[in-house]
């Protein structure tokens, strides 16, 4: 799978959400969004799930959030965090 990654840790609201939405509109079954964020983006996760995407968000050891969003139903989302 091809990773579409963005680092939004230094951006102010609503920029991270806007960037993520643009990428979500381009996702296919062989791509996924990998996002680094300074907090858990609940509105983004809710929006993605409402549109049928699978999501995973996990806080790493330094307090940043890693977010994975994909429409692929067969991939293990945890595997995409470490890629």
N, C-alpha and C positions, 0 to 999 in steps of 0.2 A: 504494500500500500504506500501511496505517496503522501507525505506529511506536508500540510500547509500550516506553517508555524508563525505565530506572532507573540511578541513580548510587549505586554501592555502595562507592566508594573509601574512605569513612570508617567502614564497618561491619566488625565482626569476624566471623570464621567462627563459626557456619554461616549467619548471616543472609543474605549474598548468594546462597548456593545455595538457601536456602529461598524467598527472594523470586523468584528466577528460575524455580524449579520451578512455583510458583503461576502465573506468567505463561505458561509453556510449556503448561500444561493448558488455557489459554484461547485459544491461537493457532489461527488458521485460515489458509487460503491467501492471504488479503488482509491479514494482519497479521504483524509480526515483532518480536522482542525486540531492542532495542538497549541494551546494558549498558556502563557505564563501571566499571572495576574497577582496583584497585591492582596486581593481578598477573594472570597468565594463568590462568584458572580451569579447569585440565585436567579435574578430576572432572565439572564441569558440561558441558563440551564432549563428553566421553566419553559421559555419560548421554544427552545430547541426540542424539548420533549413533546410539547403540544403539536409540533410539526413532524413528529415521527422519528426524530433522531435519538440515538442512544448517547448517553452522556456519562462521564465520570469526572469527578473533581476530587483532588487529593492535596492536602497541605504537605509540603516537603519539610526537610529538617531545618531549613533557614526561614520558614514562615511564608514562603511564596506558595501560591496555588497553581497546580498543574491541572489543566482542563483538557479533556479529550472529547470530541464530538464527531460522530460518524453516522451514516445511514446504513452501513454494512452490518447485517445482523449476524454474521458468522465469526467476526473477529473478537478476540478477547481484549477488552478495553485496557486491562491492566498491562498487557503486553505492549501496548502503544505508548504507555508512559515512559518506558525505559528505552525506547528506540532513539 
